[in-house]
Amino acid sequence: MVNFSAIPVFVSVVESGSFSAAANLLGITKSAVSKRISQLEHQLGVRLLNRSTRSLTLTEAGKAYFDYARQAFQLAEEGKEAIQQLRQAPAGRLRVNVPMSFGRLHIAPLIKRFLEQYPDIDLQLTMDDRMVDFVEDRIDIGIRIGNLPDSTLIAQRLAPCRSVLCASPDYIQQHGEPLSPADLKNHNCLYYSYFRGGAEWTFFHNRAPVRVMPRGNYQVNNSEALQQALLDGLGIAQMPTFIVGPDLAQGKLIPLLTGYPLPEHAINIVYPDRQHLPLKVRAFRDFMIEHFKTDFPNWDEQ
């Protein structure tokens, strides 16, 4: 019979990519990890991992077994969470994923209060502008902005995400102000390279879409770096107001083409569809809904 205590060790080795990383994650020695894997292979009668000094890869049998082992581990974790819920106190490791800039500006300042309210939760917060796979990366709950192509996620709207086309006063003084989207062909348009709306910029005029292809000499995958480029007078860009709201209020940036509004998106709190939502996930969801749930977020009230 397989020693089930080896399953989380095997899953951790595969997901972390090495015995050392798995040992650090599990809080045991590297030799203990190696021993558990060897025992598991002996009990199954197959080699699960190809080991070398430089790499660690799954064998064909290892790939087949890993899918089942990960499901078993996840079910065991859910069972542990169900037991914890009987204590009526949110507890345990909570993995949260949020977009980089929104997370730094609007989520990170709330963490102290959240953990003071729920001291038994061990929060692991990752900030990433890439679209991560909640199931593959074992994310419990997160924030997503814009379209939600993954239909397996439950989404609850927190607030609108409004965007504005803007530039600094210095840029406008030097290059002039565009009066229509067509005028943008004569301007340096800065671009957020993770933008999921496609290569074109879409405006609306009399409810009809007006599309232009931006051209410029700077693309970056971080919104706050783009904000800095705008403040430095490098060009024109579309920016969410949750980043540039204070800059607009202080006159550091100027809204442009206000008669041609940009599409409005939503800021959603999302989590995998599960039969029993763990208390720790429910606690984070309810905490964020209580803080953000509005059609008029504070960054639009500057």
Secondary structure, DSSP 8 states (H G I E B T S, - for coil): ---TTHHHHHHHHHHHSSHHHHHHHHTS-HHHHHHHHHHHHHHHTS--EEE-SS-EEE-HHHHHHHHHHHHHHHHHHHHHHHHHHTTTS--EEEEEEE-HHHIIIIIGGGHHHHHHH-TTEEEEEEE-SS---TTTTT--EEEEES----TTEEEEEEEEE-EEEEE-HHHHHHH---SSGGGGGGS-B-EETT-TT-SSEEEEETTEEEEE----S-EES-HHHHHHHHHTT--BEEEEHHHHHHHHHTTSSEEE-TTS----EEEEEEEE--SS--HHHHHHHHHHHHHH--SS-GGG--
